[in-house]
Amino acid sequence: MLPVAAGIRIEKITVPVLLGDGVDLGWLGYPLTVIFIVAVANIVNFADGMDGLAAGICAIAGAWV
């Protein structure tokens, strides 16, 4: 919740082919941001398991952005 308290939030969902300019989320952006951050942390945790796979996945994702 710290990023949301700092004013960081998901403002718009865009799918260029389907939605054109996108859908403005308004106040729903705040809970969606918290849910997204928790979901990404859990996805990385599940991918890591016992074999250290998360380090490679996060390195590739970090290099991509």
Secondary structure, DSSP 8 states (H G I E B T S, - for coil): -HHHHTT----EE--HHHHTT-EE-GGGHHHHHHHHHHHHHHHHHHHHTTTTHHHHHHHHHHHH-
